[in-house]
Amino acid sequence: MGRYEFQIFSHCVFLLCVAGFLFLDAGWHGAAGITAAYPLVGASVQLCGSATGGYALAGVAFLALGMLAVIAVTVSSLLFEKGQERPH
């Protein structure tokens, strides 16, 4: 895989993950909150609700594809770097 194809694949991974979160957000029913605090041990993230319908299913599918693509990009980048090394 060339550098150009790798960049396109990386952008597709990002778009899959963003689409997944947007679809889940579209089907979300409930509340979500983030509390920041100092020191950091007082910070919290609270999610109370559910995502229902076709949007929720599409969001989970996009996120699953995005995570599989993240693994594929990581493996291909490691192989790409290994292939670029030149013996001394």
C-alpha positions in Angstrom: 0.0 0.0 0.0 1.5 3.3 -1.0 1.5 6.4 1.1 -1.3 8.1 -0.9 -3.6 5.0 -0.5 -2.7 4.9 3.2 -3.8 8.5 3.7 -7.1 7.8 1.9 -7.7 4.7 4.1 -6.9 6.7 7.2 -9.4 9.4 6.3 -12.1 6.7 5.6 -11.5 5.3 9.1 -12.0 8.7 10.6 -15.2 9.3 8.6 -16.6 5.8 9.6 -16.1 6.6 13.3 -17.6 10.1 13.0 -20.6 8.7 11.1 -21.1 6.0 13.8 -21.2 8.6 16.6 -23.5 10.9 14.6 -25.9 8.0 13.9 -25.9 7.0 17.6 -26.5 10.6 18.6 -29.4 10.8 16.2 -31.1 7.9 17.9 -30.2 8.9 21.5 -32.9 9.2 24.1 -31.7 10.4 27.5 -29.2 12.6 29.1 -25.4 12.9 28.8 -23.1 15.0 30.9 -19.5 15.7 31.5 -18.2 17.2 34.7 -14.7 18.7 34.8 -12.9 19.1 38.1 -9.5 19.8 39.6 -7.9 17.6 40.7 -8.8 15.2 37.8 -10.1 12.5 40.1 -13.3 14.5 40.6 -14.1 14.6 36.8 -16.9 12.4 35.6 -18.8 11.4 32.4 -22.4 10.3 32.9 -24.5 8.7 30.2 -28.1 7.8 31.1 -30.3 6.7 28.3 -30.4 4.5 25.2 -30.2 4.7 21.5 -33.0 3.1 19.6 -34.2 2.5 16.0 -32.4 2.1 12.7 -30.1 5.0 13.5 -28.7 3.2 16.6 -28.2 0.0 14.6 -26.4 1.9 11.8 -24.3 3.7 14.4 -23.1 0.5 16.0 -22.4 -0.9 12.5 -20.3 2.1 11.5 -18.4 2.1 14.8 -17.7 -1.6 14.4 -16.4 -1.1 10.8 -14.4 1.9 12.0 -12.7 -0.2 14.8 -11.9 -3.0 12.3 -10.5 -0.4 9.9 -8.4 1.1 12.8 -6.8 -2.3 13.3 -6.2 -2.7 9.5 -4.6 0.7 9.3 -2.4 0.0 12.3 -1.2 -3.3 10.8 -0.7 -1.9 7.4 1.2 1.1 8.7 3.5 -1.3 10.7 4.0 -3.4 7.6 4.6 -0.3 5.4 7.3 1.0 7.8 8.9 -2.4 7.9 9.0 -2.6 4.2 10.6 0.9 3.9 13.7 -0.1 5.9 16.8 -0.7 3.8 19.4 -3.2 4.8 22.8 -1.8 5.6 
